Amino acid sequence: MKKILKITLIVLVTGITFLLLFVKFALPNVGEPESVTIESTPERIARGEYLANSVCVCVDCHSTRDWTKFSGPLVEGTLGKGGETFDQKFGFPGSFYAKNITPFGIGNWTDGEILRAITSGVNKNGKALFPVMPHPNYGKMDKEDVYSIIAYIKTLKPIENIIPEAKPDFPMNFIINTIPKKAAFTKKPAKSDVLAYGAYIFNAAACGECHTKQDKGKPVEGMTLAGGFEFPLPSGGVVRSSNITPDKETGIGNWSEEAFVSRFKSYADSGYVAPTISKGNFNSIMPWTMYGKMNVEDLKALYAYLRSVKPIKNTVEKFTDH
């Protein structure tokens, strides 16, 4: 019996060791980057600028935000320089950093390598990227839209800024290699199909990433879009994302389309000036001034889609000062 147990233990340990080695060194496996050269036409650059600044809001995390102002507007001269930290205090399983996406940071990357990173979560050196940048979402976008984003970010002013390497905690340092998946591009639906088009905008904007409570980097089951994700503010206190399901008591079920669109567009008004927020007072992690520049048609489609999701009753305490 002892001999059988010993053999079983050896087999088990060997199997686990092999599995860990496989995960660590054979993954991620999403294939080689495409051999593609993206033509930077004015139309693509304009579309990419819109997506990167107002829908996917790539520049939100990849720039510096001024947390002395409401909603943390971007600090001038920092567009794309990276450096924002996502670590354990936000509930992430390690320390992860927004990369420098100016030509200083990715100027030696091929278009195919940038495409693979954005849509499959694997960097130039074949390392897995933790989905703080929601590459699973971007891998479902229309490929032409992703091309446009790449064309745009290649026009950013180079900013010298060295970003630390990610430091995932155990066991995420193994699990992270299983996350990247090959992109499954879709075609952007016709705007006339409002619900399908709204679902496309919803995916591109990755609304679910912040509006779904997470535990150690994984969404809490049954709480999709019900809010409650906690964000410690640099100015003190903790702010929590809102419930954006159509629940009438705790979500946005009583919001009209006009109220929804107006809420966003109020931050894009030419006369809007972000108020100063003193230490320990409420602020919003939501980049209103960026999403506020989303066009009305896209906001209406997003509203239509959010009205179609499952209502979840979840009261969220918006802010606590400790």
GIWOFEN-V485382 format. One record per residue. N is the residue number from 0. PSI is psi in radians with two decimals (999 if undefined). Layout:
n:N psi:PSI
n:N psi:PSI
//
This chain:
n:0 psi:-0.78
n:1 psi:-0.67
n:2 psi:-0.71
n:3 psi:-0.76
n:4 psi:-0.69
n:5 psi:-0.76
n:6 psi:-0.75
n:7 psi:-0.75
n:8 psi:-0.75
n:9 psi:-0.76
n:10 psi:-0.74
n:11 psi:-0.83
n:12 psi:-0.71
n:13 psi:-0.73
n:14 psi:-0.76
n:15 psi:-0.75
n:16 psi:-0.77
n:17 psi:-0.75
n:18 psi:-0.78
n:19 psi:-0.70
n:20 psi:-0.68
n:21 psi:-0.85
n:22 psi:-0.69
n:23 psi:-0.67
n:24 psi:-0.36
n:25 psi:-0.30
n:26 psi:2.77
n:27 psi:2.71
n:28 psi:1.49
n:29 psi:0.15
n:30 psi:2.92
n:31 psi:2.69
n:32 psi:2.56
n:33 psi:2.60
n:34 psi:1.59
n:35 psi:2.45
n:36 psi:2.04
n:37 psi:2.13
n:38 psi:2.16
n:39 psi:1.33
n:40 psi:2.73
n:41 psi:-0.64
n:42 psi:-0.75
n:43 psi:-0.78
n:44 psi:-0.73
n:45 psi:-0.76
n:46 psi:-0.75
n:47 psi:-0.67
n:48 psi:-0.75
n:49 psi:-0.85
n:50 psi:-0.80
n:51 psi:-0.44
n:52 psi:-0.39
n:53 psi:-0.23
n:54 psi:-1.19
n:55 psi:-0.32
n:56 psi:0.89
n:57 psi:-0.67
n:58 psi:-0.23
n:59 psi:-0.97
n:60 psi:-0.48
n:61 psi:0.30
n:62 psi:-3.10
n:63 psi:2.32
n:64 psi:2.53
n:65 psi:1.74
n:66 psi:0.12
n:67 psi:-0.13
n:68 psi:2.68
n:69 psi:2.31
n:70 psi:0.12
n:71 psi:1.05
n:72 psi:2.74
n:73 psi:2.46
n:74 psi:2.24
n:75 psi:2.38
n:76 psi:0.14
n:77 psi:0.13
n:78 psi:1.97
n:79 psi:-0.01
n:80 psi:-0.27
n:81 psi:-3.01
n:82 psi:-0.26
n:83 psi:2.41
n:84 psi:2.36
n:85 psi:1.85
n:86 psi:-2.81
n:87 psi:-0.52
n:88 psi:-0.30
n:89 psi:0.05
n:90 psi:0.18
n:91 psi:2.57
n:92 psi:1.04
n:93 psi:-2.93
n:94 psi:2.13
n:95 psi:2.57
n:96 psi:2.37
n:97 psi:2.27
n:98 psi:2.77
n:99 psi:1.95
n:100 psi:0.23
n:101 psi:2.96
n:102 psi:-0.37
n:103 psi:-0.66
n:104 psi:-0.68
n:105 psi:0.39
n:106 psi:-0.41
n:107 psi:0.18
n:108 psi:2.54
n:109 psi:2.84
n:110 psi:-0.66
n:111 psi:-0.64
n:112 psi:-0.68
n:113 psi:-0.76
n:114 psi:-0.78
n:115 psi:-0.71
n:116 psi:-0.81
n:117 psi:-0.67
n:118 psi:-0.24
n:119 psi:-0.20
n:120 psi:0.60
n:121 psi:2.23
n:122 psi:-3.08
n:123 psi:-0.63
n:124 psi:0.15
n:125 psi:0.22
n:126 psi:2.55
n:127 psi:2.47
n:128 psi:2.25
n:129 psi:2.43
n:130 psi:0.76
n:131 psi:-0.81
n:132 psi:2.03
n:133 psi:1.19
n:134 psi:-0.49
n:135 psi:-0.57
n:136 psi:-0.82
n:137 psi:-0.45
n:138 psi:-0.13
n:139 psi:0.03
n:140 psi:3.01
n:141 psi:2.27
n:142 psi:-0.61
n:143 psi:-0.63
n:144 psi:-0.69
n:145 psi:-0.70
n:146 psi:-0.72
n:147 psi:-0.72
n:148 psi:-0.76
n:149 psi:-0.76
n:150 psi:-0.69
n:151 psi:-0.85
n:152 psi:-0.40
n:153 psi:-0.23
n:154 psi:-0.09
n:155 psi:2.61
n:156 psi:2.28
n:157 psi:2.28
n:158 psi:2.13
n:159 psi:2.01
n:160 psi:1.96
n:161 psi:2.21
n:162 psi:2.34
n:163 psi:2.76
n:164 psi:2.58
n:165 psi:2.59
n:166 psi:1.40
n:167 psi:2.48
n:168 psi:2.86
n:169 psi:2.39
n:170 psi:0.15
n:171 psi:-0.46
n:172 psi:-0.34
n:173 psi:-0.80
n:174 psi:-0.61
n:175 psi:-0.53
n:176 psi:-0.26
n:177 psi:-0.11
n:178 psi:-0.79
n:179 psi:2.40
n:180 psi:2.67
n:181 psi:2.47
n:182 psi:2.53
n:183 psi:1.28
n:184 psi:2.61
n:185 psi:3.01
n:186 psi:2.35
n:187 psi:2.17
n:188 psi:2.77
n:189 psi:2.49
n:190 psi:-0.39
n:191 psi:-0.44
n:192 psi:1.39
n:193 psi:-0.76
n:194 psi:-0.79
n:195 psi:-0.70
n:196 psi:-0.67
n:197 psi:-0.67
n:198 psi:-0.62
n:199 psi:-0.80
n:200 psi:-0.73
n:201 psi:-0.79
n:202 psi:-0.78
n:203 psi:-0.62
n:204 psi:-0.18
n:205 psi:0.76
n:206 psi:-0.63
n:207 psi:-0.39
n:208 psi:-0.71
n:209 psi:-0.48
n:210 psi:0.22
n:211 psi:2.19
n:212 psi:2.46
n:213 psi:2.70
n:214 psi:1.96
n:215 psi:0.75
n:216 psi:0.03
n:217 psi:2.39
n:218 psi:2.44
n:219 psi:2.18
n:220 psi:2.37
n:221 psi:0.08
n:222 psi:0.44
n:223 psi:2.10
n:224 psi:0.15
n:225 psi:0.06
n:226 psi:-3.05
n:227 psi:-0.04
n:228 psi:2.22
n:229 psi:2.34
n:230 psi:1.88
n:231 psi:2.26
n:232 psi:2.45
n:233 psi:-0.48
n:234 psi:0.05
n:235 psi:2.59
n:236 psi:3.05
n:237 psi:2.21
n:238 psi:2.57
n:239 psi:2.51
n:240 psi:2.67
n:241 psi:2.74
n:242 psi:2.01
n:243 psi:0.34
n:244 psi:2.87
n:245 psi:0.42
n:246 psi:2.28
n:247 psi:-0.39
n:248 psi:-0.71
n:249 psi:-0.11
n:250 psi:-2.47
n:251 psi:0.47
n:252 psi:-0.42
n:253 psi:0.06
n:254 psi:2.35
n:255 psi:2.87
n:256 psi:-0.73
n:257 psi:-0.75
n:258 psi:-0.69
n:259 psi:-0.88
n:260 psi:-0.74
n:261 psi:-0.61
n:262 psi:-0.75
n:263 psi:-0.86
n:264 psi:-0.33
n:265 psi:-0.45
n:266 psi:-0.10
n:267 psi:0.02
n:268 psi:2.44
n:269 psi:-0.39
n:270 psi:-0.03
n:271 psi:2.30
n:272 psi:2.14
n:273 psi:2.16
n:274 psi:2.66
n:275 psi:2.39
n:276 psi:2.09
n:277 psi:2.79
n:278 psi:2.32
n:279 psi:0.01
n:280 psi:2.87
n:281 psi:2.38
n:282 psi:2.96
n:283 psi:2.34
n:284 psi:-0.33
n:285 psi:2.14
n:286 psi:1.23
n:287 psi:-0.69
n:288 psi:-0.36
n:289 psi:-0.91
n:290 psi:-0.45
n:291 psi:-0.34
n:292 psi:0.05
n:293 psi:2.47
n:294 psi:2.72
n:295 psi:-0.70
n:296 psi:-0.72
n:297 psi:-0.67
n:298 psi:-0.69
n:299 psi:-0.69
n:300 psi:-0.70
n:301 psi:-0.76
n:302 psi:-0.81
n:303 psi:-0.73
n:304 psi:-0.80
n:305 psi:-0.55
n:306 psi:-0.31
n:307 psi:-0.18
n:308 psi:2.93
n:309 psi:2.22
n:310 psi:2.37
n:311 psi:2.18
n:312 psi:1.97
n:313 psi:1.87
n:314 psi:2.21
n:315 psi:2.21
n:316 psi:1.89
n:317 psi:-0.73
n:318 psi:2.42
n:319 psi:2.51
n:320 psi:0.29
n:321 psi:999
//
